[in-house]
Amino acid sequence: METKSDARCVATIANRDPEQMEQLKAVFARCGASIVELPADDSLRAAHLAKRRIDLVLLKLTTDRANRRIFGELQQADFRYLNSLRSVKLCQSRRATFAFANRHLPDVRTPRMFVTPSEASRAIAEGRSAWVRRDAHNIPLEERVLGVVHTTRELDELIGDLEPRTLFFQEYLGRTNDTYKAYVVGSSVVMLRRTELQDRLSQTPDAVVERTTLRKDVEDAILSIGRAFGMSVYGVDLFYRGDQAVFLDFNDFPSFRGIPEASQRIWEFVATTHFRGGG
């Protein structure tokens, strides 16, 4: 179903998931919105932005030092955002993301976070394991995930000469065959389950991804995350430990892989929430 707009202007500032962005822009344009692409680098200037009529800004950024200037310039302009500017800035850092969640969402369980290598080392000495990642958002997986360590020696060897402030440490809670990814548009939540399989002959890991039902308490927790962060279009990763959901990651504007109708859903949410009634 196409929703007609009153020719509002939507600006995109994006440097990830180009195929998704092209599809999204095509849906928005087909439904009557004009699209303007702004640079996702340090050439963005508030003075130039002030001269343009922009009704809504869609930000989709990887973690990059240039983003500091982008955020600074945008803060000087008076725009509306699909996800709040604060939430996009928070999601640039895994450390900042989880620290915010731990402060503002006490009922949302996450793995314990270790702020420094020394704190992670103490936890490992007490019998825990640690998951070591880059303190970054939506960079390639092979750059983002460094590994799991079970001894202090493994931790020291994995970190090596890396700058500790660029790393993010969490307690590793063990492997599970089923992990879940929830995608949210407004108050609508779609959950996918990823089940890891192992071929006994080839020993090659495989996975089945399928839509699955969503418990009401988990749905409520997911929607509370969006309210706390100020996000309308977002995703979360989680798994179940016993009967309790444990949230492993929070993502502003995810790729929506496996949700072919996502672009249309996002458009309908934008048209209803931002473009009607003169809002």
PyMOL commands that set and color helices and strands:
alter all, ss='L'
color gray80, all
select helices_A, chain A and resi 18-30+46-49+66-75+85-91+94-104+117-125+141-144+152-159+164-166+216-229+262-273
alter helices_A, ss='H'
color red, helices_A
select strands_A, chain A and resi 9-14+34-37+56-60+113-114+130-134+145-149+167-171+178-185+188-198+205-212+233-241+244-252
alter strands_A, ss='S'
color yellow, strands_A
deselect
rebuild
show_as cartoon
